[in-house]
Amino acid sequence: MPYVPVPKDLTKVKTKLMFNLTKRQLICFSAAAVVGLPAYFLTRGAIGNTASVLLMIGIMSPFFFFAMYEKDGQPAEKILKNIIRFKLWPKQRPYRTENLYRTLSKKEVPTVDAKQAGRRKTPAPKERKKPKKCGKTA
């Protein structure tokens, strides 16, 4: 009986269109062929076969990168867009949050117990002055 492995997480499964490639890979590979092959055929007579192949590989490699690279479910152009947006645009916060604890500490409301209602309030003790240090200072 044949055995077919079924992945546990079906969200990571991508539909294949042709030649076991996704639509994104087909578009990027065909764009690489459209750009790279004419560059090879036009430059092979002038600079030689080896240099022309290396030039073609250099021209086609970004298309292959965009077709294949994916990190955390995001394709390469989204990652590059986020990096460029983070590096180039000014770092401004669109809003400022309010510190709830700071506002509560500024607006302390004294509570009155039944025992303390009849007592007279005593003033807070004065702060002691710090003694001056004797000796040489650096």
LOSE-599042 format. One line per 10 residues: number of its first residue (from 1); for each residue x, y, z of C-alpha. Coordinates in steps of 0.001 Angstrom, whole numbers, plus 500000, padded with zeros to 6 digits. Layout:
% residues N
NUM = X,Y,Z ~ ...
END
This chain:
% residues 138
1 = 500000,500000,500000 ~ 501516,503410,499044 ~ 502299,505887,501789 ~ 501888,509653,501294 ~ 503194,512011,503999 ~ 500669,514621,505100 ~ 502051,517746,506779 ~ 500600,518687,510154 ~ 500445,522434,509444 ~ 498460,522976,506259
11 = 499009,526741,506228 ~ 502595,526241,505029 ~ 501532,524143,502053 ~ 501728,526142,498813 ~ 499896,525262,495644 ~ 502126,524233,492775 ~ 501301,525483,489312 ~ 503693,523991,486784 ~ 506916,521962,486994 ~ 506352,521711,490756
21 = 506863,525505,491107 ~ 504630,528083,492713 ~ 503212,531023,490772 ~ 505731,533352,492397 ~ 508662,531135,491401 ~ 507390,530819,487822 ~ 507102,534596,487443 ~ 510565,535267,488906 ~ 512291,532513,486893 ~ 510691,533641,483646
31 = 511686,537259,484366 ~ 515246,536055,484995 ~ 515234,534226,481654 ~ 513841,537277,479845 ~ 516605,539489,481246 ~ 519537,537060,481471 ~ 519451,535163,478184 ~ 519549,538226,475899 ~ 522394,539621,477980 ~ 524327,536398,477400
41 = 523687,536230,473662 ~ 524469,539922,473105 ~ 527748,539918,475091 ~ 529203,536501,474252 ~ 530859,537706,471035 ~ 532369,540839,472593 ~ 533689,539648,475975 ~ 533920,535883,475533 ~ 531853,532936,476593 ~ 533056,532595,480208
51 = 532702,536285,481071 ~ 529301,536380,479392 ~ 528071,533429,481469 ~ 529303,535096,484664 ~ 527536,538321,483680 ~ 524339,536371,483005 ~ 524574,534676,486415 ~ 525087,538047,488101 ~ 522067,539519,486331 ~ 519804,536542,487035
61 = 520745,535936,490692 ~ 518513,538685,492189 ~ 515501,537144,490427 ~ 516374,533731,491875 ~ 516773,535310,495306 ~ 513324,536910,495139 ~ 511826,533625,493931 ~ 513282,531349,496597 ~ 514055,533335,499768 ~ 511435,533421,502485
71 = 511842,534035,506195 ~ 509085,533724,508805 ~ 506475,533416,506065 ~ 507453,536709,504421 ~ 508969,536927,500944 ~ 512212,538807,500299 ~ 510657,542020,499003 ~ 508539,542472,502117 ~ 511593,541958,504315 ~ 513613,544440,502247
81 = 510740,546950,502323 ~ 510595,546725,506123 ~ 514370,547146,506429 ~ 514385,550178,504135 ~ 511406,551716,505916 ~ 513098,551225,509289 ~ 516453,552662,508183 ~ 515393,555618,506011 ~ 512241,557089,507505 ~ 512457,559183,510678
91 = 511794,557365,513884 ~ 508720,559112,515223 ~ 506085,557642,517416 ~ 502629,558405,516082 ~ 501229,558763,519585 ~ 502500,559025,523129 ~ 501181,556655,525737 ~ 500169,557868,529160 ~ 501915,556387,532147 ~ 499022,555429,534389
101 = 501255,554833,537397 ~ 502782,558314,537176 ~ 499369,559967,537077 ~ 498194,557880,540024 ~ 501253,558743,542113 ~ 500779,562480,541464 ~ 497099,562388,542401 ~ 497231,560491,545676 ~ 493996,560799,547551 ~ 494302,560504,551342
111 = 492023,557902,552859 ~ 490338,558437,556197 ~ 489781,555519,558553 ~ 487331,555570,561421 ~ 490236,555482,563904 ~ 492072,558373,562270 ~ 488996,560603,561957 ~ 489344,561932,565512 ~ 493151,562329,565464 ~ 494915,565524,564716
121 = 497283,565422,561764 ~ 500922,565883,562632 ~ 503283,567606,560240 ~ 505843,565532,558396 ~ 509289,565491,560010 ~ 511869,567843,558486 ~ 514616,566357,556412 ~ 517995,566264,558041 ~ 520835,567968,556293 ~ 523610,565711,555146
131 = 526879,566335,556950 ~ 529683,567754,554864 ~ 532501,565416,554029 ~ 535800,566249,555547 ~ 539024,565711,553731 ~ 540344,566270,550262 ~ 538180,565759,547250 ~ 539536,564589,543959
END
